[in-house]
């Protein structure tokens, strides 16, 4: 793909937008960037772009800016149906996303992983398993490192393991991965996609360009995922924690196996998995299937699984303070992720819920909250909706901010109980992203611990 001398507009200055703009400029393109945020909001991103001679438009998306281009690269956070992009398509201007742009330059073998929950954990572990097999491995995508930044590091023998979101999949055209996985599909981002049907269709695009020589890794225990198998051209490889599968990974008598045409290959005792929760067993099974397909030997896979620790912000143990354990699951940005977090503990949970609503139904939490939670502390813009939908299932403390929620939970929680941040919402009402929310939570917990240690007689 030749971009030298072409006029290219990058829309949206998130991580992938900035990375795309810098990459295109380095390849000789005449780059403009446009973001509806103000100059003040983008003060950290703008200098590096201006230093490279990139034209920066802030505070609006100018119609003429979009018309005068040879190509437009749109960031995942920008809805694909904004009027300016619709106009560009009518004018015949190609519109693609950063993941599509990256795929046109990347060398080597691509692995792509999506799903409503568990993407980051599975992608990280899959990368470590592939690397354990002696492969040159790069891990990124929606996980935090834009795929476009890997281009100059790749070679024909490289394996690029990418977390892919539904937003990124909306803007692919030729993107193809040798191994593609959908972990699960539960309601999420309905405020953007409009319906579950549209959301599922966006996820399913991960298989769109695969051939009979490629592999599709699917969750046999998830009905919405399993039903996709019949329409695929690629070879289906299953994972299941409930029963044996024809081809793929499963658990039998406490041991993980990978089954292929050569029979069953023993991988590892499931007891060696250090991550909490049944959902994380599913994540491990998916990663093991990907690793086995990459050629990693069972012993190497076992070693990677045994050594793997929880990814930051994913049911991450923070600290014990006065006998109370604190867990950071800030990445639980939808209701299903919060359900999985609640199911990871038998009870005694003080749950922090809230943030920016994504069109979710919080009522489905009622039974679990009644069974396992002591109190829910609501924060952010979605607080009123959450409180109205969970009703009298559990004691509710309207807290507003994360700081107040942590303080109230610390006052009420008893030794042996759990304080869990699993908010079921996006973070954008009070934080830049879920990472900032998670770091803030951890800072608050560490401050509690320091205060407790400083007090006479504290343990």
C-alpha positions, 0 to 999 in steps of 0.5 A: 500500500503506497501512501507517499504524497497522499492526503490522509485524514486521521479522525480521533486522537486516541492512542491509535489515532496519534500512532496512525498519524505519526506512522503515515507521516513517516511514510511520506503522507500529507497528514491532517488530524481532526478531533471534536475535543478542544485544544485544551483537552488534547494538549498532551497529544498535539505537540508531537503531531505539530513537531512532525508537520501534521495539520491539527484540527480541534473542536470540530470536524470540518466538512471541507477537511473531510472532502479534501482527502485521498483517504480517511483513517478513523479511530475506534472511538469515533462512530462510523456513521457521523455525517462527515464520514458518510459524506466522504464515502459518498464522494468515494473516499476510502474510509478505514480503521487503524487495525485495517491500516496496520494489517496492510503493512504488518508482516508475519502471522496475525492472531486476533482475539475478540469477545465481550469479556476476557479479551485482554487476559486471553490476548496477554496469555496467548502471546506468552504461550506463543512466545514460549514456543520460540516464536518472535511475538508481539502483543497489542491492539485494543490491549493498549499498544496500537497495532500500527506501531508494530510494523517496523518490528515485524518480519515474515517469521513474526507472530502478532497477537492482537486484541480487537474490539467491535469498534475496530471490526466495524472498519475492516475490509481486507483484515485477515488473521490466521487464527481468530477467536471470539471468547463470548458475546453478551450485551455491551456497547448497545449505545453504539451498535443499537442492537444485539444483532448489530453487535454480534454482526460486528464481532463476527466480522473477525472471521470475514476474510479467513480461508480454509487454511485459517482457524476460528477458535470458538466458545462451545459453552456460549450459545451466541458464539457457538452458532457462528460456526456453521457459516465459517470458511475457516477450520473451527477449533472449540474450547469448553470447560463443561465437556469434551470437544471434537477439536480444541481444548477442554477439561477432564478430571481436573486436567486441561487437554488439547484434542486434534487429529493426533488425539488428546494431548495433556496440557496442565492441571487446572489447579495450576491456574492462578487466576480467580473465577470460572470465566478465567478458566475459559480464557485460559482454554482459549489461549491454550488452543491458540498456543497449540495451533501456533505449534507450542509444545504442551510442556511450554504451554503448561509453563506459560499458564502456570507462571501467568498472573492476573493482568492489571485492572482484571480482577487484580488483587490490590492489598489486604487492609485490616483483614479486608481484601481489595480487588480492582476489576476496573475493566469490568465495563459491562454487566456480564463482566461484573457477574463474572467478578461476583461469581469469583467470590462466595460472599461478603462482597462490598461492590462499587458500581457505576460510571457512564451507562452503555444502555445496560440492564443492571436488573440482572445483577439482583439475584447475585447481589442478594446472594453474595453482596453486603452492600453496593456503593454507586458512583458516577452518572449511571448511579440513579439508573443502577439504584432503580434497577437493583432495587431492594436486592441489597443495601445501597450506599449512594457515594457519587465518587470513587473516593467516597465509595472506597472510604465508605466501604472501608468503614463498613467492611469486616475482616474476611470480606471483600471490597470489589471495584467491578463497575459494569460501566464505562469510565468516561464520566469521571475518568479518561479510561478504565486504566485511570479509574483502576489506578485511582482505586489502587492509590486509594487502597494503598492510602488506606493501608498506609493510614492503617499501618501508621495507627498504633496497634494496626496490623 
